[in-house]
Amino acid sequence: MKKLDKSLFNIKSLSQLIKISERYYFTQTQLREVENDTQHRVCQLVDGQVNVIAEDAWLPQNVNGQLAYLQKIDGVAQLFVAGEQKTFEAAGVHQYTATADNNHVYYLTITSHQSPIPVLSERPIPRRITEKNYKADGYGLIDESTQYRITYLDISKDLTKVVLNTTTRTTLLDQFDHKLLLTQTDNIAGLGESNRTFLLVNGQMIEVSQNLPHGLTADGIFDPKGEKIALIAHDGQYTNARIFGVYLYDIKRSTLTPIFDSDVDALQDTMSDVVFLKSMHQLFWRNDTEIEFVATYHGHNRLYRLTTDGILTLLDDTQRAILSFTSEALITSYTNIPSQIETRHGDILYRPDSQEAFVVAQKYQFASEDGSMVDGWFMHAQRQPAPTLLYIHGGPHAAYADAFFWEFQMWVSLGYNVVFTNPHGSTSYGQDFVKSVIGHYGEQDYRDVMTGFKAALSKFSDVIDVRNVFVAGGSYGGYMTTWIIGHDQRFKAAVAQRPVINWISMFGTSDIGYDFSKAELKLDLQDNNISKLWAISPLAYAKNVRTPILLLHGEYDLRTPLGQSEEYFMAIKTQTDTPIELVRLPESFHGVSRNGRPNLRIARLKVMDDWFSKFKN
C-alpha cells in the first residue's frame, strides 16, 4: 500500500484564484503525512514561476490593489494585508470581504462559549438544549448563545467599527462603498435549505430576498457601480432539490428579477475528493451590464455570460470542472488531472508536479425506464479482465462529474475497474431529474443504478471479470448499497459507509433527520407513517442479505449517526449467517472520506480492499 499512501500526499489542490496587476494568486492545499493534517498556502504565479506568499493561509483577495488573506496564528485565523497582520481577534476571523477599489474590509467573527465536542472535566456542566437543530455534522453541538459580529476595518487607518452584533447565524457575501451584502438564517446549525439576504446600510437591514421567502442564496456580488446585485439563488420550491438560477436586484427600485431560470443549475456543483476550499465567489461582473458565472450541466461545468437584459452566451462547454475563475484564467480539474491553472484559451499556466500517471474516466450513457438518458463513467484497471467495483454517490442530490476523484484512481491502481453513475435524483440534469426521487427512494434511483451497471458489463465485457463484481457507497450511497443487497445477490461483497439504515431512528437522531425526512421522503414520525418509513428502510430487509457486507462509520458522525450501522450490524448478526464486520473510525465526522484525517482516508481503503480480497474468486 506504499504507493497508495504516497499518492494522496503528492497531490496539490488549487483553488481561490484571483489576479492583482499582472500576478495571479491562489490557494494551494496539500495533505501532510507526518503531521497527518491539511495545509493551505497562499501562492503567487508570475511569468510561470510559483512563489509561496504565506503558509497556513487561504482566501486571497484584492484590497485596493494589495493582497489580503487569512492566516492561522496561534491556532486561529487573522487577516493580513500586504504581509501585515491587521486583526488580533481572540476567536479569530471566520470570513471577510474586500474590494479592489478602496481600503474597506468587513470581517466576521464567531464566538461560542461551549465546546462543540464534549471534553472530559472534573466538574462537568449540564447542557441545555432548546433549538430543534442543535448539532451540525463536521462541527458538533451548537452553543445557542453563539455571537456573530461583523467589524468594519479601514486598512489605511487601522480604524475599526462594529457594524453588527447578533445571535442569528450570519454569512458575508460582498460589499460596496459602506453597503454590505449578507445572508442570515434562523437555523442555528446552518443546516436549513433557506436563508434571507440583506443589505446592511448605515445600521439598517434591507431585505433583498423578499420575493424568495423560502429560498436560498448561495452567492451575491455588487455590480461595478454599486447599483445592482447579482445573486445565485433559488425559491425553495423543492427544498433540497431545487436548482439555482441567477437573479438581479435593483437597489434603487428594490426589485428582484430572475434573469436566468433555464433548466441548468447555476451553481458550481462537481464532485471531487481533493477539493478542499471554495472560492469566495462563483460569479463576477465583467462590466456594469454583463455577468459571468459557472453552471453545472450533465456532470461538468459550463461557463456562461449573461447580460442584465437576460441575453445568454455559452462561453465554455468542455467536459471538466471549473473550480475557480477570473476574466482571463481558470482553475480546472479533469478526471485524470487534480487541478491546474489554464488560460481561457487552454494554455497551461501551472500544473503542480505529480509523480502519478492517472487514468482517464470513460463516459458512457444508458437509458432509464422513462427513456431519459443517464450518465455513467468507467475506469480501466491496467490488467484485464479485472474485478469491477460499482460505486454509488451520496446525496442523493449530488453528482459525479468529469473531475478528479482520488479514491477511484486508487481502486484502479489496486487492480479494479470502477463504474460510477448519476441515477435519477442526481444534480446537473435539470429540475425534473433531480426531484424525481423525492418520495420515491429505492425505486427509479435503484433501478438506474442497476441498469447502469448492466450497461457497463455489456459495453466493457472484454475487460470485466464477471465472477468478481463488488458494490460500495457512502451516505445515500451507503443506503443504496444496503438497499441493493437486501433485494439482489449478484455482488461478491459490499461496503456500506455511513449508511442510512433505519428511517425511523434517523428521524430524531440525525442533525438533519426531521427536515430531511419531511422534504425527501414526504413522511414525518406520525403513527400512520411508521410502516411507510420501515418499508423504505434497508433494515427491514436485513434477513434477506446474503452478500458479505462491511460497514464503515465515523464515531463523530452526526449526519447518519453511528447507531445506523450498529442497528444493521446487529440485525445481520442475529438474523443471518452472512459475513459482516463493523469498522469504527475514531474522531471522524460524516465527511471522513473527503476531509478526514489523511491516515484514516488511507486506512479505510486498506480495510475495504482487504474485505473485497477475502471474497474474490
C-alpha positions in Angstrom: 0.0 0.0 0.0 3.1 2.3 -0.1 2.1 3.8 -3.5 -1.4 4.3 -2.3 -0.1 6.1 0.8 2.2 8.4 -1.1 -0.1 9.5 -4.0 -2.5 11.3 -1.6 0.3 13.4 -0.2 1.7 14.3 -3.7 -1.5 16.0 -4.8 -1.6 19.8 -4.7 -5.1 21.1 -4.9 -5.6 24.6 -6.3 -8.5 27.0 -5.5 -9.5 30.6 -4.9 -7.8 32.2 -8.0 -7.6 36.0 -8.2 -5.5 38.4 -10.2 -3.8 41.7 -9.0 -2.0 43.7 -11.6 -0.2 41.0 -13.8 0.1 38.4 -11.0 -2.2 35.6 -10.1 -2.7 34.5 -6.5 -4.3 31.3 -5.4 -4.6 28.8 -2.5 -2.7 25.5 -2.8 -3.7 22.7 -0.4 -1.7 19.6 0.3 -2.2 16.8 2.8 0.9 16.2 5.0 1.9 12.6 6.0 4.0 13.3 9.1 1.7 15.9 10.6 -1.4 14.0 9.5 -3.2 17.2 8.6 -4.2 19.5 5.8 -2.1 22.6 4.9 -3.2 25.6 2.9 -0.7 28.1 1.3 -1.3 31.3 -0.5 0.8 31.3 -3.6 1.8 33.8 -6.3 2.1 32.9 -10.0 4.1 35.3 -12.2 5.8 34.5 -15.5 5.4 30.8 -15.0 7.0 30.8 -11.5 5.2 29.9 -8.3 6.2 31.5 -5.1 4.7 30.8 -1.6 3.5 34.0 -0.1 2.2 32.6 3.3 2.0 29.3 5.0 -1.2 28.1 6.8 -3.1 30.8 4.8 -6.1 30.9 2.4 -8.7 33.1 0.9 -6.6 35.6 -1.1 -8.5 38.8 -2.0 -7.7 42.2 -3.6 -7.9 45.1 -1.2 -7.3 48.3 -3.2 -4.5 46.7 -5.2 -2.9 44.9 -2.2 -3.0 41.2 -1.4 -5.1 40.2 1.6 -5.6 36.7 3.0 -6.4 34.8 6.2 -3.5 33.2 8.1 -3.6 30.9 11.1 -1.7 32.5 14.1 -1.7 30.7 17.4 -4.5 28.3 16.2 -6.9 30.9 14.9 -7.2 32.9 11.6 -6.3 36.5 11.4 -6.5 39.0 8.5 -3.3 40.0 6.7 -2.9 42.8 4.1 0.3 43.2 2.2 2.0 40.8 4.7 1.0 42.8 7.7 -1.3 41.4 10.4 -4.5 43.6 10.6 -6.6 41.8 13.2 -5.9 40.3 16.6 -9.2 38.7 17.4 -9.2 36.1 20.2 -11.8 34.0 18.4 -10.1 34.6 15.0 -11.6 35.8 11.8 -14.1 33.4 10.2 -14.7 35.3 6.9 -14.0 38.6 5.3 -15.0 40.6 2.2 -12.9 43.2 0.4 -12.8 45.2 -2.8 -10.1 46.2 -5.3 -11.4 49.8 -5.3 -10.9 51.0 -1.7 -9.4 50.3 1.7 -12.6 49.0 3.2 -12.8 45.4 4.7 -15.6 43.8 6.6 -14.8 40.7 8.6 -16.9 38.2 10.6 -16.0 36.7 14.0 -17.9 33.9 15.6 -17.7 33.5 19.4 -19.0 30.4 21.2 -18.8 29.7 24.9 -19.3 26.0 24.9 -17.1 23.3 23.2 -18.8 21.7 20.2 -17.3 18.3 21.2 -17.8 17.3 24.9 -14.5 17.2 26.8 -13.6 15.4 30.0 -13.9 17.6 33.0 -13.7 17.2 36.8 -16.8 19.3 37.1 -19.0 18.7 34.0 -21.9 21.2 33.5 -25.3 20.1 32.2 -26.0 21.4 28.7 -29.4 22.9 28.0 -30.9 22.5 24.5 -34.0 24.3 23.3 -33.5 24.5 19.5 -34.5 21.8 17.1 -31.3 22.0 15.1 -28.8 21.9 17.9 -26.0 20.0 16.3 -24.1 20.0 13.0 -22.0 17.3 11.4 -18.4 18.4 11.0 -18.7 20.7 14.0 -20.6 19.2 16.9 -23.0 20.7 19.4 -24.1 24.2 18.8 -23.8 26.9 21.5 -27.2 28.6 21.4 -25.6 31.8 22.6 -23.1 32.0 19.8 -22.4 35.6 18.8 -21.8 36.7 15.2 -20.0 40.0 15.0 -19.2 42.0 11.8 -16.5 44.6 12.0 -15.6 47.3 9.5 -11.9 47.9 9.0 -10.2 50.7 7.1 -6.8 49.3 6.4 -5.2 52.7 5.6 -6.0 54.0 9.1 -6.3 50.7 11.1 -9.8 52.1 12.1 -12.4 49.5 13.2 -16.1 49.8 14.0 -18.5 47.0 14.9 -21.5 47.3 12.5 -23.5 44.2 13.5 -23.7 42.0 16.6 -26.3 39.2 16.6 -27.0 35.7 17.6 -28.6 35.0 14.2 -26.3 32.9 12.0 -24.7 35.2 9.5 -22.6 34.9 6.4 -20.9 37.7 4.4 -21.2 37.9 0.6 -19.9 41.2 -0.7 -19.6 44.9 -0.1 -19.6 48.2 -2.0 -19.0 51.7 -0.5 -20.2 51.0 3.0 -23.1 48.8 1.8 -22.7 45.2 3.0 -24.4 42.2 1.5 -25.0 39.2 3.8 -27.3 36.3 4.5 -28.9 35.1 7.7 -30.8 32.0 8.8 -32.7 31.1 11.9 -31.3 27.6 11.8 -28.5 27.9 14.4 -26.7 24.9 12.9 -26.7 26.4 9.4 -28.3 23.3 8.0 -31.5 24.8 6.7 -32.2 24.9 3.0 -33.3 28.5 3.2 -31.9 31.8 4.2 -32.6 35.5 3.9 -30.4 38.0 2.0 -29.9 41.6 3.3 -28.2 44.8 2.6 -26.7 46.4 5.7 -26.6 50.2 5.2 -25.9 52.7 8.0 -27.1 50.2 10.6 -30.3 49.4 8.7 -31.1 45.9 7.4 -32.9 46.0 4.0 -34.1 42.6 2.8 -33.1 41.7 -0.8 -34.8 38.3 -0.9 -38.4 39.2 -0.1 -39.6 37.6 -3.3 -37.9 34.3 -2.2 -39.4 33.8 1.3 -38.4 30.1 1.4 -35.4 30.4 -0.9 -31.7 30.0 -0.6 -29.0 32.4 -1.7 -25.6 30.8 -2.4 -23.7 33.8 -3.7 -24.1 37.5 -4.4 -22.0 40.4 -5.7 -22.4 44.1 -6.4 -22.1 45.5 -10.0 -19.1 47.9 -10.6 -21.4 50.9 -10.0 -23.0 49.6 -6.8 -26.4 50.0 -8.3 -27.4 46.3 -8.8 -26.6 42.9 -7.2 -26.4 39.6 -9.0 -27.5 36.6 -6.9 -27.1 32.9 -7.3 -30.3 31.7 -5.6 -33.4 29.6 -5.7 -37.0 29.9 -4.5 -37.0 26.8 -2.3 -39.8 25.1 -4.2 -38.3 21.6 -3.8 -36.2 22.4 -0.6 -33.2 20.1 -1.0 -33.7 19.5 -4.7 -34.3 23.0 -6.2 -31.9 24.1 -8.9 -30.3 27.5 -8.8 -30.9 30.5 -11.0 -29.4 34.0 -11.4 -31.4 37.0 -10.0 -30.8 40.7 -10.4 -31.6 43.1 -7.5 -32.0 46.8 -8.4 -31.0 48.7 -5.2 -32.8 51.9 -6.2 -36.1 50.2 -7.2 -35.9 47.5 -4.5 -36.8 44.9 -7.1 -35.6 41.3 -7.5 -35.9 39.8 -11.0 -34.9 36.3 -12.3 -32.6 36.7 -15.4 -31.5 33.1 -15.8 -34.1 30.4 -14.9 -33.1 27.8 -17.5 -33.2 24.1 -16.7 -29.5 24.3 -16.0 -28.2 24.5 -12.4 -26.4 27.9 -12.0 -24.1 26.5 -9.3 -20.6 25.0 -9.2 -21.5 21.5 -8.1 -19.0 19.0 -9.4 -17.9 16.2 -7.0 -14.2 15.6 -6.1 -12.4 14.3 -3.1 -9.4 16.6 -3.4 -11.2 19.9 -3.5 -10.9 21.4 0.0 -11.8 25.1 -0.3 -14.5 27.0 -2.2 -13.8 30.3 -3.9 -15.3 33.5 -2.4 -17.5 33.9 -5.5 -18.6 31.8 -8.4 -19.8 34.7 -10.5 -18.4 38.2 -11.3 -19.4 41.3 -13.2 -17.4 41.7 -16.4 -18.7 45.3 -16.7 -21.9 47.0 -15.5 -24.2 45.1 -17.9 -22.6 41.6 -18.1 -22.2 38.8 -15.6 -20.2 35.6 -16.0 -20.9 32.5 -13.9 -20.3 28.8 -13.6 -23.1 26.3 -14.0 -23.2 22.5 -13.8 -24.7 20.6 -16.7 -24.7 16.8 -17.2 -21.8 16.2 -14.9 -19.5 19.0 -15.9 -19.2 22.8 -15.6 -20.3 25.3 -18.2 -19.2 29.0 -18.3 -21.8 31.5 -19.2 -22.0 35.2 -19.9 -25.3 36.9 -19.1 -26.5 40.4 -19.7 -28.7 42.3 -17.3 -31.4 42.0 -20.0 -31.2 38.2 -19.8 -29.2 37.6 -23.1 -27.2 34.4 -22.5 -24.0 33.3 -24.2 -22.4 29.9 -23.6 -18.6 30.5 -23.3 -17.3 27.1 -22.5 -18.8 23.6 -22.5 -15.7 21.5 -22.0 -16.2 18.2 -20.1 -14.3 19.2 -16.9 -14.8 21.0 -13.6 -14.2 24.8 -13.3 -13.1 25.2 -9.6 -12.3 29.0 -9.8 -12.0 31.6 -12.5 -11.1 35.2 -13.4 -11.7 37.2 -16.6 -8.6 35.6 -18.1 -7.8 32.3 -16.4 -9.5 29.2 -14.8 -8.6 26.6 -12.2 -9.8 23.4 -13.9 -10.0 19.7 -13.0 -10.3 16.7 -15.3 -10.8 13.0 -14.5 -7.1 12.4 -14.7 -5.8 15.9 -13.5 -6.5 17.0 -9.9 -6.2 20.7 -10.7 -4.4 23.2 -12.9 -4.4 26.9 -13.9 -5.1 27.5 -17.5 -6.0 30.5 -19.7 -9.4 30.9 -21.2 -7.7 29.7 -24.5 -6.4 26.5 -22.9 -2.8 27.4 -22.4 -1.4 25.8 -19.2 -0.1 28.3 -16.7 0.6 26.0 -13.8 0.1 22.3 -13.3 1.5 21.0 -10.0 4.1 18.3 -10.3 2.7 14.8 -9.7 4.5 11.5 -9.5 1.4 9.6 -10.6 0.1 8.9 -14.1 -3.7 9.0 -13.5 -6.3 7.2 -15.6 -9.0 9.0 -17.7 -12.6 8.0 -16.9 -14.5 7.0 -20.0 -18.0 8.4 -20.1 -21.0 6.3 -21.4 -24.8 6.7 -21.4 -27.7 4.4 -20.8 -31.5 4.7 -21.0 -33.6 4.9 -17.8 -37.0 3.3 -17.7 -38.7 6.6 -18.7 -36.5 7.0 -21.8 -34.3 9.7 -20.3 -30.5 9.2 -20.8 -28.3 8.7 -17.7 -24.6 9.3 -17.5 -22.0 6.7 -16.3 -18.2 6.5 -16.2 -15.9 3.6 -16.5 -12.2 3.5 -15.4 -10.0 0.7 -16.7 -7.6 -1.3 -14.5 -4.2 -2.0 -16.0 -4.5 -5.8 -16.0 -7.6 -7.2 -17.7 -10.0 -8.8 -17.2 -10.3 -7.3 -13.8 -12.6 -7.3 -10.7 -15.1 -4.4 -11.0 -16.4 -2.1 -8.4 -19.7 -0.2 -8.7 -19.5 3.0 -6.6 -22.6 5.0 -5.6 -22.6 8.6 -4.7 -24.2 10.3 -1.7 -26.9 12.9 -1.6 -28.9 11.8 -3.4 -28.8 15.4 -4.7 -25.2 15.4 -5.8 -23.4 14.2 -8.9 -20.3 12.5 -10.1 -18.5 14.6 -12.7 -15.8 15.0 -15.3 -13.5 15.8 -12.4 -10.7 14.2 -10.5 -11.5 11.6 -7.8 -8.5 10.3 -5.9 -10.2 7.3 -4.4 -11.3 6.0 -7.8 -7.7 6.3 -9.1 -6.6 4.2 -6.1 -9.1 1.5 -6.8 -7.7 1.3 -10.4 -4.1 1.1 -9.0 -5.3 -1.7 -6.8 -6.4 -3.7 -9.8 -10.2 -2.8 -10.0 -12.2 -1.4 -12.8 -14.5 1.3 -11.4 -18.1 2.1 -12.5 -20.0 5.1 -11.3 -23.2 6.7 -12.4 -25.6 9.6 -11.9 -29.0 8.0 -11.3 -32.3 9.9 -11.1 -32.1 12.2 -8.1 -28.6 13.4 -9.1 -28.0 17.1 -9.8 -27.0 18.8 -13.0 -29.6 17.1 -15.2 -32.5 19.6 -14.8 -35.3 20.1 -12.3 -37.4 17.1 -13.2 -34.5 14.7 -13.0 -33.2 15.9 -9.6 -36.7 16.0 -7.9 -37.8 12.6 -9.3 -36.5 10.7 -6.3 -38.5 12.8 -3.7 -41.0 10.4 -2.1 -39.6 7.6 -4.2 -36.4 6.4 -2.6 -35.4 2.8 -3.7 -37.4 3.0 -6.9 -36.2 4.5 -10.1 -33.0 5.6 -8.5 -32.3 1.9 -7.5 -33.2 0.7 -11.0 -31.0 3.3 -12.6 -28.0 2.1 -10.6 -28.6 -1.5 -11.6 -29.3 -0.7 -15.2 -26.2 1.5 -15.4 -24.1 -1.3 -14.1 -25.6 -3.8 -16.5 -24.8 -1.4 -19.3 -21.2 -1.2 -18.2 -21.0 -5.0 -18.0 -22.2 -5.2 -21.6 -20.2 -2.3 -23.1 -16.9 -3.2 -21.4 -17.4 -7.0 -21.2 -14.0 -7.8 -22.6 -12.2 -6.2 -19.6 -14.6 -7.3 -16.8 -14.1 -10.4 -14.7 -17.8 -11.1 -14.1 -17.1 -13.5 -11.3 -15.8 -10.7 -9.2 -18.1 -7.7 -9.0 -18.4 -5.6 -5.9 -20.5 -2.6 -4.7 -19.8 0.3 -2.4 -21.2 3.7 -1.5 -21.3 6.3 1.3 -24.2 8.2 3.0 -27.1 7.9 0.5 -24.7 5.7 -1.5 -24.4 3.5 1.7 -28.2 3.5 1.9 -28.4 2.3 -1.7 -25.7 -0.3 -1.2 -27.6 -1.9 1.7 -30.9 -1.5 -0.3 -29.3 -3.4 -3.2 -28.0 -6.3 -1.2 -31.4 -6.6 0.5 -33.0 -7.1 -2.9 -30.3 -8.6 -5.1 -27.5 -11.1 -4.6 -25.3 -10.6 -7.7 -22.3 -8.9 -5.9 -19.5 -10.9 -4.3 -19.2 -8.4 -1.4 -20.3 -4.9 -0.4 -19.1 -2.0 1.6 -21.6 0.5 3.1 -20.1 3.6 4.5 -22.0 5.9 6.9 -25.3 4.5 5.6 -28.9 5.3 6.3 -30.3 2.0 7.6 -33.5 2.9 9.5 -35.5 6.0 8.6 -37.5 5.7 11.9 -34.5 6.2 14.2 -32.8 8.5 11.7 -35.7 10.9 12.1 -34.7 12.0 15.6 -31.0 11.3 15.8 -29.5 12.9 12.7 -28.6 16.6 12.6 -31.0 16.9 9.6 -33.3 13.9 10.3 -36.6 15.7 10.8 -36.2 18.3 8.0 -34.7 15.7 5.6 -37.4 13.1 6.1 -40.1 15.7 5.6 -38.5 17.1 2.4 -37.2 14.0 0.8 -39.5 11.2 1.9 -42.6 13.3 2.4 -43.1 11.5 5.7 -42.8 12.5 9.3 -42.9 10.4 12.5 -46.7 10.1 12.8 -48.3 6.7 13.6 -49.7 6.2 10.1 -46.2 6.7 8.6 -44.2 4.3 10.7 -44.9 1.4 8.4 -44.1 3.5 5.4 -40.8 4.6 6.9 -40.0 1.0 7.7 -40.8 -0.2 4.2 -38.1 2.0 2.7 -35.5 1.2 5.4 -32.8 -1.3 4.5 -33.0 -2.7 8.0 -36.4 -4.2 7.1 -34.7 -6.4 4.5 -31.7 -7.5 6.6 -33.0 -11.1 6.8 -32.7 -11.3 3.0 -29.0 -10.3 2.9 -26.6 -13.0 1.5 -23.8 -10.6 0.3 -20.9 -10.3 2.7 -21.1 -6.7 4.0 -18.5 -4.4 5.6 -19.8 -1.3 7.5 -17.5 1.8 7.9 -18.7 4.6 10.2 -17.2 7.7 11.8 -17.7 7.8 15.6 -18.4 11.5 15.5 -20.9 11.3 12.6 -24.0 13.4 13.3 -25.5 13.2 9.8 -26.1 9.5 9.8 -25.2 8.6 13.3 -23.1 5.5 14.2 -26.3 3.8 15.5 -27.4 3.3 11.9 -24.6 0.9 11.2 -24.8 -0.6 14.7 -28.5 -1.5 14.1 -27.7 -3.1 10.7 -24.7 -5.0 12.2 -26.9 -6.5 14.9 -29.7 -7.4 12.5 -27.4 -9.2 10.1 -25.6 -10.9 13.0 -28.8 -12.2 14.6 -31.0 -12.9 11.6 -28.5 -14.4 9.1 -25.2 -16.2 8.7 -23.9 -13.7 6.3 -20.3 -12.4 7.0 -20.4 -8.9 8.4 -17.9 -6.5 10.0 -18.2 -3.1 11.5 -15.2 -0.7 11.4 -15.5 2.4 13.6 -13.4 5.4 12.5 -12.4 7.4 15.6 -12.6 11.2 15.7 -14.4 11.2 12.4 -17.4 13.0 11.2 -19.6 12.2 8.2 -17.1 13.5 5.6 -14.2 11.3 6.7 -13.6 10.1 3.1 -13.2 13.7 1.8 -11.9 15.8 4.7 -11.0 13.3 7.4 -7.5 12.7 8.8 -5.2 11.6 6.0 -4.2 8.4 7.8 -7.9 7.4 8.1 -8.6 8.1 4.5 -5.9 5.7 3.6 -6.8 3.2 6.3 -10.4 2.9 5.2 -9.3 2.0 1.6 -7.0 -0.7 3.0 -9.8 -2.1 5.1 -12.1 -2.1 2.1 -9.6 -3.8 -0.2 -8.9 -6.5 2.4 -12.6 -7.1 2.6 -13.1 -7.4 -1.2 -10.0 -9.6 -1.5 -11.4 -12.0 1.1 -14.3 -12.9 -1.2 -12.7 -12.8 -4.7 -12.8 -16.0 -6.7 
